[in-house]
Amino acid sequence: MTSAVEQEGEDGDTMLYSDLHDLETFQAEESSTNFKRLKKNESSLPKIEEKIKGEPSFLSPESIKAEEMQDQIDRKELTSQVEKLRAENETLKRNICTLYRTAKMEMERKDRMISSLEDEIERKSR
């Protein structure tokens, strides 16, 4: 019994892989299949071109202009935020300086008070 892969040829020799197409037949079939695909794609090409023309592209002048406008709006918003943060920063700096000076003055006042009380204690103890 012979398998599909192993068959006896006309001259009695065993032909291996006789069920496979020869190279020329394969190339002809492949070429035909590719030609059919090209024809099919070629017929749909005008439809695809129309669809592309109808839809705005990300590189179209309108989309670039819209993107530039959005960038300008974003830049203005960011500039506004930066100005607000700068103003807040200046206010905080002023407040911390005022707080520091107040604390320093309060410490000096208390130091004077302590010195005064120490002097009073020393006078009473004599």
Secondary structure, DSSP 4 states (H G I P E B T S, - for coil): ---SSEEE-TTS-EEETTTSPPHHHHHHHHHHHHHHHHHHHHHHHHHHHHHHHHSPPTTSHHHHHHHHHHHHHHHHHHHHHHHHHHHHHHHHHHHHHHHHHHHHHHHHHHHHHHHHHHHHHHHHH-
